[in-house]
């Protein structure tokens, strides 16, 4: 599908791998100029080299710690000097932290809030913004700092949409469910399987399944969407935790004699 993004400049944070890389690849295929930002320099540069060979768009890799106000300012100065007007921003950068309330430490809390929430706030201000939330921002998720950061991101999205709308800037948020990306590499297999069990799709999602929704929101096809929250989660958040009840009833009825 042509999203009409050819020639537009879009910043993607956390672009080196996973969902960010999938979003960058779709945007480059659409002819956009992607500014792919991350702290994983080797992976980011390798991705840019691969995508530039494919075209028709381009990807420029830039080192960026999203929790650093100074580094955001450096990126803005670079873009200004290059004469590029930024048309979109995907706040994809984020880190997991699966400690629960009674085992959480303050440095871990501050790191997650700094990257997942403050880092998004520092980047807001372009023509179309897509924030990457999580189903942890829709439920009582067990990982306390990560959950707080994603619930906070929902509020930031809506407040930013309200404030920036008069400037013609749309701000929306996508909530991925269990997606097969490196962010789950060190996750407990019990956590992964339990998450999949809660999805109506019955499987992990793919990064490109999130990426296409993100690219749609960046495009003019989504011109009347602002402040919207879109779960891309295989139906994980749709049943409010009642799937185990429904499954148990189905099993019970199947087991009853005719």
C-alpha positions as CSV (number, residue, x, y, z in Angstrom):
1,X,0.0,0.0,0.0
2,X,1.2,3.5,-0.8
3,X,1.0,5.6,2.4
4,X,2.0,8.7,0.6
5,X,5.2,9.1,2.6
6,X,7.7,9.3,-0.2
7,X,10.2,12.1,0.4
8,X,9.1,12.7,3.9
9,X,11.5,12.7,6.8
10,X,10.6,10.5,9.8
11,X,12.6,9.9,13.0
12,X,12.4,6.4,14.5
13,X,13.9,5.9,17.9
14,X,15.0,2.5,19.0
15,X,15.4,1.8,15.3
16,X,18.4,-0.6,15.4
17,X,16.3,-3.8,15.8
18,X,12.9,-5.3,16.6
19,X,9.9,-3.1,16.0
20,X,11.9,0.0,15.3
21,X,13.8,-1.8,12.5
22,X,10.6,-3.1,11.1
23,X,9.1,0.4,11.1
24,X,12.2,1.8,9.4
25,X,12.1,-0.9,6.7
26,X,8.5,-0.2,5.9
27,X,9.1,3.5,5.8
28,X,12.2,3.2,3.5
29,X,10.2,0.9,1.2
30,X,7.6,3.7,1.1
31,X,10.3,6.1,-0.1
32,X,10.7,8.0,3.1
33,X,13.9,9.4,4.5
34,X,14.3,7.7,7.9
35,X,16.4,9.1,10.7
36,X,17.0,5.9,12.6
37,X,18.2,6.7,16.2
38,X,19.4,4.2,18.8
39,X,22.3,3.5,21.2
40,X,23.1,0.2,19.4
41,X,25.5,1.7,16.9
42,X,26.8,-1.4,15.2
43,X,23.3,-2.8,14.6
44,X,21.9,0.6,13.6
45,X,24.6,1.2,11.0
46,X,24.3,-2.3,9.6
47,X,20.5,-1.8,9.3
48,X,21.0,1.6,7.5
49,X,23.5,0.0,5.1
50,X,21.0,-2.8,4.3
51,X,18.0,-0.6,3.8
52,X,19.9,2.0,1.7
53,X,20.8,-0.8,-0.7
54,X,17.1,-1.7,-1.0
55,X,15.6,1.8,-1.4
56,X,13.7,3.6,-2.7
57,X,13.9,5.7,0.5
58,X,17.0,6.1,2.7
59,X,18.0,5.6,6.3
60,X,20.5,7.8,8.2
61,X,21.6,6.3,11.4
62,X,22.2,8.6,14.4
63,X,23.3,7.8,17.9
64,X,20.7,8.9,20.4
65,X,20.0,8.2,24.1
66,X,16.4,9.3,24.2
67,X,16.6,10.1,28.0
68,X,19.3,12.8,27.2
69,X,17.9,16.3,26.5
70,X,21.4,17.3,25.2
71,X,21.4,14.5,22.6
72,X,17.9,15.4,21.4
73,X,19.2,19.0,21.0
74,X,22.2,17.7,19.0
75,X,19.8,15.7,16.7
76,X,17.6,18.8,16.2
77,X,20.7,20.9,15.3
78,X,21.8,18.2,12.9
79,X,18.5,18.2,11.1
80,X,18.3,21.9,11.0
81,X,21.7,22.2,9.5
82,X,20.8,19.6,6.8
83,X,17.7,21.6,6.0
84,X,15.3,18.7,6.6
85,X,11.8,19.4,7.8
86,X,10.7,16.5,10.1
87,X,7.3,15.2,9.1
88,X,7.0,12.4,11.7
89,X,8.3,10.8,14.8
90,X,8.0,7.3,16.1
91,X,8.8,7.1,19.8
92,X,9.8,3.4,19.7
93,X,12.7,3.3,22.1
94,X,12.0,1.5,25.3
95,X,13.5,-0.9,27.8
96,X,12.0,-3.8,29.8
97,X,12.3,-4.1,33.5
98,X,10.4,-7.0,34.9
99,X,11.0,-6.5,38.6
100,X,7.9,-6.6,40.7
101,X,7.0,-4.0,43.4
102,X,8.7,-5.7,46.4
103,X,11.9,-6.4,44.4
104,X,12.3,-3.2,42.5
105,X,15.3,-0.9,43.0
106,X,15.2,2.9,42.5
107,X,17.9,3.1,39.8
108,X,16.0,0.5,37.7
109,X,12.8,2.5,38.2
110,X,14.5,5.8,37.2
111,X,16.1,4.2,34.1
112,X,12.8,2.8,32.8
113,X,10.9,6.0,33.4
114,X,13.7,8.1,31.9
115,X,13.8,6.1,28.7
116,X,10.2,5.0,28.2
117,X,8.4,8.1,29.4
118,X,10.7,11.1,29.7
119,X,12.5,10.1,26.4
120,X,9.2,10.3,24.6
121,X,8.3,13.7,26.1
122,X,11.7,15.1,25.0
123,X,11.1,14.0,21.4
124,X,7.5,15.3,20.9
125,X,7.0,18.2,18.6
126,X,6.8,17.0,14.9
127,X,4.0,16.9,12.4
128,X,2.7,13.3,13.2
129,X,3.8,11.5,16.3
130,X,3.3,7.8,17.1
131,X,4.1,6.7,20.6
132,X,4.7,3.0,21.3
133,X,2.9,2.0,24.4
134,X,2.1,-1.6,25.5
135,X,-0.7,-3.8,26.8
136,X,1.1,-3.2,30.1
137,X,-0.4,0.3,29.9
138,X,-3.9,-1.2,29.6
139,X,-3.8,-3.8,32.4
140,X,-2.5,-4.4,35.9
141,X,0.7,-5.7,34.6
142,X,3.2,-7.3,37.1
143,X,6.3,-5.3,36.1
144,X,5.8,-2.2,38.2
145,X,8.2,0.4,36.6
146,X,7.5,-0.7,33.1
147,X,3.7,-0.6,33.7
148,X,3.9,2.9,35.3
149,X,5.9,4.2,32.3
150,X,3.4,2.9,29.8
151,X,0.4,4.1,31.8
152,X,2.1,7.5,32.0
153,X,2.7,7.4,28.2
154,X,-1.0,7.2,27.7
155,X,-1.5,10.4,29.6
156,X,1.3,12.1,27.8
157,X,-0.1,11.1,24.5
158,X,-3.5,12.5,25.2
159,X,-2.2,15.7,26.8
160,X,0.2,16.2,23.8
161,X,-2.6,15.6,21.3
162,X,-4.6,18.3,23.0
163,X,-1.8,20.8,23.2
164,X,-0.3,20.2,19.7
165,X,-3.5,19.9,17.7
166,X,-3.7,23.7,17.0
167,X,-0.2,23.4,15.4
168,X,-1.4,20.7,13.0
169,X,0.4,17.9,15.0
170,X,-1.4,14.6,15.6
171,X,-0.3,12.4,18.5
172,X,-1.5,8.8,18.7
173,X,-0.3,5.7,20.6
174,X,-0.1,2.0,19.6
175,X,-0.2,-0.7,22.3
176,X,1.7,-3.9,21.1
177,X,0.9,-7.2,22.8
178,X,3.4,-10.1,22.9
179,X,5.6,-9.4,19.8
180,X,8.5,-11.6,18.8
181,X,11.4,-9.1,19.1
182,X,14.7,-9.1,21.0
183,X,13.0,-7.3,24.0
184,X,11.7,-10.7,25.0
185,X,15.1,-12.5,24.7
186,X,15.7,-12.6,28.4
187,X,12.0,-13.0,29.4
188,X,10.9,-16.0,31.5
189,X,9.4,-18.6,29.1
190,X,6.4,-18.9,31.5
191,X,5.7,-15.2,31.0
192,X,5.9,-15.6,27.3
193,X,3.6,-18.6,27.1
194,X,1.1,-17.1,29.5
195,X,1.0,-14.0,27.4
196,X,0.3,-15.9,24.3
197,X,-2.4,-18.0,26.0
198,X,-4.2,-14.7,26.7
199,X,-4.3,-13.7,23.0
200,X,-7.2,-14.5,20.8
201,X,-4.8,-15.0,17.9
202,X,-3.1,-17.8,19.8
203,X,0.4,-16.7,18.8
204,X,3.1,-14.1,19.1
205,X,2.8,-11.1,16.9
206,X,5.4,-10.0,14.3
207,X,7.2,-6.6,14.4
208,X,5.9,-5.7,10.9
209,X,2.3,-6.2,12.1
210,X,2.9,-3.3,14.5
211,X,5.0,-1.4,11.9
212,X,2.2,-1.2,9.4
213,X,-0.2,0.3,11.9
214,X,2.5,2.8,12.9
215,X,3.2,3.8,9.3
216,X,-0.5,4.2,8.7
217,X,-0.8,6.6,11.6
218,X,2.1,8.7,10.3
219,X,0.4,9.0,6.9
220,X,-2.4,11.4,5.7
221,X,-4.7,8.4,5.6
222,X,-4.9,8.8,9.4
223,X,-5.6,12.5,9.2
224,X,-8.7,12.3,11.4
225,X,-7.1,10.2,14.1
226,X,-5.7,12.2,17.0
227,X,-5.3,11.1,20.6
228,X,-6.2,7.5,19.6
229,X,-5.1,4.4,21.4
230,X,-4.8,1.3,19.2
231,X,-4.0,-2.1,20.6
232,X,-2.0,-4.4,18.2
233,X,-2.1,-7.4,20.4
234,X,-3.9,-10.3,18.8
235,X,-7.0,-9.6,21.0
236,X,-5.1,-9.8,24.2
237,X,-6.7,-6.7,25.8
238,X,-10.1,-7.2,24.2
239,X,-11.6,-9.7,26.7
240,X,-10.7,-8.1,30.1
241,X,-9.1,-11.3,31.4
242,X,-12.2,-13.5,30.7
243,X,-10.6,-15.7,28.1
244,X,-9.6,-18.4,30.8
245,X,-13.2,-18.5,31.9
246,X,-14.5,-18.8,28.3
247,X,-11.9,-21.6,27.6
248,X,-12.8,-23.4,30.8
249,X,-16.6,-23.3,30.0
250,X,-15.8,-24.6,26.5
251,X,-13.8,-27.5,27.9
252,X,-16.5,-28.3,30.4
253,X,-19.2,-28.5,27.8
254,X,-17.1,-30.6,25.5
255,X,-16.4,-33.1,28.4
256,X,-20.1,-33.5,29.3
257,X,-21.7,-36.7,28.1
258,X,-24.5,-36.2,25.5
